Amino acid sequence: AEEFRKRHDVVSLERDENEVLTRARGQATALNSGNEKLALAEGKLRALEEAAAQGRSVVRARDNPTLANLEQRASQIREDLRELEKSYTADYLALDNKTGAQRRRLAELERQIEIERKSSQQLALAEAKEEVTGAREAVSRIQQQIANDRVALQTFSARFNEYKVLRDELTQLESLARDTMQRKVRLEAGERARRPSVRILEGATVPQTAWRPDYGRDALLSVVGSLLLALLAT
């Protein structure tokens, strides 16, 4: 099992700790995030295109300093003209050069405002299209990575399941070996208990001389016997 694990790069039985599965999970998360960004970008682009088709401006003055300045100047001139209209008749104002200059300046500002709005709207459309393109390319790259890793992921998943089976079998074998060893120990203990016990009352002594035959006695008897025979013979 250990050799199988090393050969197929299985880090552990915890799926989150294995590189292939971790990378696959990260790719899935990235794909979901990429799809969300793409959906938002496409929604923004549709809103801009619909506004442009209907002649509505979606560009806010606070987002464009130039437009904000033009509108502020135009608003001030309108306010000045309203104040003049309260004090003078329309015929008088039509003849007043200063009032005429203000109206011409207001018309020029309104023209510039319209140009700036269209320019800003076109820029916003271009940026929205670029954003959609970038989001689509990001999603496409992630999908390609997932496709490239699919075979490796399937292979690893199969090997991972094989490793789990091997580990389960090894665990069962180890448990069986422990049970067998415990039974062996119990059997050996039972056999020792059934053997007869021996109690030593006194330790054995080592003899200093041989018990049989007594060579000294036998030699003496032989000499005495020989002497007696010699005497009898004489």
Buried (B, 14 or more C-beta within 10 A) or exposed (E): BEEEBEEBEBBEEEEEEBEBBEBBEEBEEBBEEBBEBBEEBBEBBEEBEEBBEEEEBBBEBEEBEEBBBBBEBBEEBBEBBEEBEEEBEEEEBEEBEEBEEBBEEBEEBBEBBEEBBEBBBEEBBEBBBEBBEEBBEBBEEBBEBBEEBEEEBEEBBEBBEBBEEBBEEEEEEEEEEEEEEEEEEEEEEEEEEEEEEEEEEEEEEEEEEEEEEEEEEEEEEEEEEEEEEEEEEE
